[in-house]
């Protein structure tokens, strides 16, 4: 019996396809690992920053009561700068439209002329890192009716 030898071009195409498939799988693996590392880093930063929120609240309360010593003023400024550099974003402004996904309404006042629910006082700021909510803003709202 005569043994058939495969066509070298067909073998080359098959091996090239195998190599391209393995390369694509490896590229996808690298992307997935990079994405997972970023997710772990973001979660770790968010956990650390979440633990610092009571410290930020205490510093903000101290800053609100004048007069401040220069040392405390520097500490407050540095703390806000460093947490901001890690991606911490404070939110909640008087006049914001009330959004139950990021605001916690602690009090509600009825005003018949109000068109929609608005934040009329920020009792405690909310914080987020990127799109991750660390804490909703505690607010007082005023609107046309109670909900």
N, C-alpha and C positions, 0 to 999 in steps of 0.2 A: 504494500500500500504506500501510496505516495503521500507524504505529509505536506499539508498546505501551510504556507507561510503567510501570515497576515500582511496586508498592505501597509508598508511603513508610513504612508501618509495618514491612513486611518488610525494607526497606533499613535502617531504624533498628535492628531486632533483629539483623540480620546484623552491622552495624558495632559494636553494643554487645557482641556475642559476640566479635568480633575484638579489641576493646579489652580485654575481660576476659581473653582468652587471652594477649595481649601483657603485660598487667599481671601475670598469674600467672607467666609465663616470667621476667619481670624480677625478681619477688620471689624466685623459686627461684634465679636467678642471684646475687642479693645474698646469700642464705643460704649458697650454695655458696662464694662468695668469702670470706665471714666465717668459715666453717668451715675453708677452706683456710688463711687467715691464722692462725687459732688453731693449726692443726696445724703450720705452719711455725714459729711462735713456740715452741710446746712442744718441737719437735725441736731448735731452736737452744738453748733453755734446757737441755735434757737433754744436749746435746753439751758445753756449757760446764761443767755440773755433773759430767759424767763425767770431764772433764779435771781437775777439782779433787779427785777422790776420793783420789789419792795424797797430796795436800796435807793433806786431812782425816785420813788415816791417820797421817801423820807428826805432825800436831798432837796427835792422840789418844794416840799413843805417848809424846810429850813430856809430856802432861798426866798420864799414868799414872805417870811417874817424878817423885815429889815430891822436893824442894820446887820450887815454881814461882815464877818471878819474877812480880811483878804485871803486867808488860807482856805476858808470854807468856800469862798467864791471861786478860787482856783480849782478846788477839788470838784465842785459842781460842773464847772466848765470842762475840765478834763474828762470827767466821767461821761458827760454827754457827747463829747468829741469821740472818745474811744468806742462807746457803744454805737455811735453813728457810723464809725469806720467799719464796724462789723456788720452793718446793714440794718440796725434797729431804726425803725421809723415810727415816730409818735404821730397820732392822728386824733382828730376830734376838735372841731372848731365851732364856736358859736355861729349859728346861721346855717350849718350843714343840714341838708335834708336827712331826716331820721332814716337810717338803714338798719333793720334788725339783725343783719348779718355781721355788722361791725359795731353797733351801738347797743348798750344795755340801758333801757329807759328805767330810771329809778323813781322819777316823779313825772306826772303828766298833768299839764294845765290846759284847760279848755279856753279857747279864744274863738268866738264865732266868726270873726273876720279872717281867720287864718286859712290860707288855701291848702296847706299841707302840714304834716308834722315836721317841725324844725327843732333842732337842738338849741335851747335857749341858755343852757349853762353846761359847762363841762366839769363834772365833779371829780373825774379821774381820767386822765388820757388813756387812749388805747394804744397798743403797740403791735407792730408786725415786722417780720423779716421777710423781704421779698413779697411773695403772695401768701405766706403763712401767717395767720392771725395768732398772736401770742396772748392777747387780752383785748376784749372789747372795751370801748370807751364807755364809762358810766356817765350818763347824761340826764339832763332834765329836758323834757320836750313840751312844746306847746303846739296845739293843733285844733282843728275845728270841732272834733268830737272825741269822746273816749272810744278806744277800740277794745 
